[in-house]
Amino acid sequence: MRTGMLNWRNYRYGKWALLLGLFSIALYVSQGASPAQPPNGGTWQGYVLGTIGALLILWLSVLGVRKRSYSSSAGTVQGWTSAHIYLGSVLLAVATLHCAAQFGWNVHTLAYVLMCLVIFSGFYGLYVYVHLPDRVASNIVDRDRAAWLEELGKLDQRIRDVAAGSDAQLQGMVLSALELTRLGGNLFQQLRANDRSLVQEPGGGKPVSNAEQSVLIETLSRRIPDARKQSEAETLSELLSLFGRRQVILHLLRRDIRLKGLLKLWLYFHVPLTFALLAALLVHILSVFIYW
């Protein structure tokens, strides 16, 4: 579907967008190059282009409603999305021709800038939607996030059971590593995917960074050769193996959270900017009819 939305019905809406772009250029050129009446948004051609642009903006804003109308018979979501991409792209040309690239410090330019921000945030959304899902799928292999979290829970319980047979200092350190593991966080932390996990070392003091479970894994590796009993060595070895697996799962989950965060990030800009654009467009239209 991700690539199908671009070539839907043999690029139907791409062709429509091309024709609309050519029509808009022809309409703009028809204004001529008379010094007395240079191309601008106030000519009849400019009004036609402005009307086309405004209708496009209103129609494009309806996509979110259509995507949630599961019982609607007004075309497929894939077709609507394809039209949204191509007609949203040509809107940039239509609006630029409408105003004849004449800008200033006014609400008209504000509406144009907001439109550009909406369109370019949409381009970013298209890019991540086409490219990131494959990376998400390859990252989690053949399981979803819930399955990995379930394994992590079972792993943590096994670690607690095994650590119960170790000395008090190591047991405290192991339990603190489990309790002070950090996964997720706010949007910025999710996108950075930095491991903020901590661990309490023996002797007290402030917890130290245990990113990628490295401190605990290093501690276990260092203690295995010094084990005095075979049972102690076996306990340490099993803990090392369990924390190694835990390290892999946590890294995989952080990457999954980051990739899915990138998939959603553009919507935090695209949707609010769309509402701002609609408000600016209304003011633009009213000011034109009232003052011009």
Residue pairs with C-beta under 8 A, 6 or more apart in sequence:
1 78
2 129
2 130
2 133
3 130
4 78
5 78
5 81
5 82
5 85
6 14
6 82
6 85
6 130
7 14
8 78
8 79
8 82
9 79
9 82
12 79
12 82
13 79
13 82
13 83
13 85
13 86
13 87
14 82
14 86
16 83
16 86
16 87
17 86
17 87
17 89
17 90
18 90
20 52
20 87
20 90
20 94
21 90
21 93
21 94
24 49
24 52
24 90
24 93
24 94
24 97
25 93
25 97
27 45
27 48
27 49
27 97
28 39
28 45
28 49
28 97
28 100
30 45
31 37
31 38
31 39
31 43
31 45
31 46
32 39
33 39
37 43
38 100
39 45
39 46
39 100
40 46
40 99
40 100
40 102
41 47
41 49
41 50
41 98
41 99
41 100
41 102
41 108
41 288
42 292
46 98
46 99
46 100
49 94
49 95
49 97
49 98
50 98
50 288
52 94
52 98
53 91
53 94
53 95
53 98
54 281
54 285
56 87
56 88
56 90
56 91
56 94
57 91
57 115
57 277
57 278
57 281
58 278
59 87
60 84
60 87
60 88
60 91
61 274
61 278
63 80
63 81
63 84
64 271
66 72
66 74
66 75
66 77
66 80
67 77
67 80
67 81
84 122
85 122
85 126
88 119
88 122
89 119
91 115
91 119
92 115
92 116
92 119
95 112
95 115
96 112
99 108
99 112
103 109
103 112
107 280
107 283
107 284
107 287
108 284
108 287
108 288
110 280
111 277
111 280
111 281
111 283
111 284
114 273
114 276
114 277
114 280
115 277
117 269
117 273
118 270
118 273
118 274
118 277
121 266
121 269
121 270
121 273
122 266
122 270
124 266
125 266
125 267
125 270
128 262
128 263
128 265
128 266
129 263
132 259
132 262
132 263
133 263
135 259
136 256
136 259
136 260
136 263
139 252
139 255
139 256
139 259
140 148
140 252
140 256
145 253
145 256
148 249
148 252
148 253
148 256
149 253
151 249
152 246
152 249
152 250
152 253
155 242
155 245
155 246
155 249
156 178
156 246
158 242
159 174
159 178
159 239
159 242
159 243
159 246
160 174
160 175
160 178
162 235
162 238
162 239
162 242
163 170
163 171
163 174
163 175
163 239
164 171
165 231
165 235
166 174
166 232
166 235
166 236
166 239
169 202
170 202
170 219
170 223
172 200
172 202
173 199
173 200
173 201
173 202
173 216
173 219
174 216
174 239
176 198
176 199
176 200
176 207
177 197
177 199
177 210
177 213
177 215
177 216
177 243
180 197
180 198
180 199
180 200
180 207
180 210
181 197
181 210
181 250
182 195
182 196
182 197
182 198
183 250
183 253
183 254
183 257
184 190
184 257
185 196
187 261
187 265
187 268
189 196
190 257
190 258
190 261
191 258
191 261
191 262
191 265
192 258
193 254
193 255
193 257
193 258
194 211
195 210
195 211
195 212
195 250
195 251
195 254
196 209
196 211
197 209
197 210
197 211
197 213
197 250
198 207
198 208
198 209
198 210
199 207
199 208
199 209
199 210
199 215
199 216
200 207
201 207
201 208
201 215
208 215
209 215
210 216
212 247
212 250
212 251
213 243
213 244
213 246
213 247
213 250
216 243
217 240
217 243
217 244
217 247
220 236
220 239
220 240
220 243
221 240
223 236
224 233
224 236
224 237
224 240
227 233
227 236
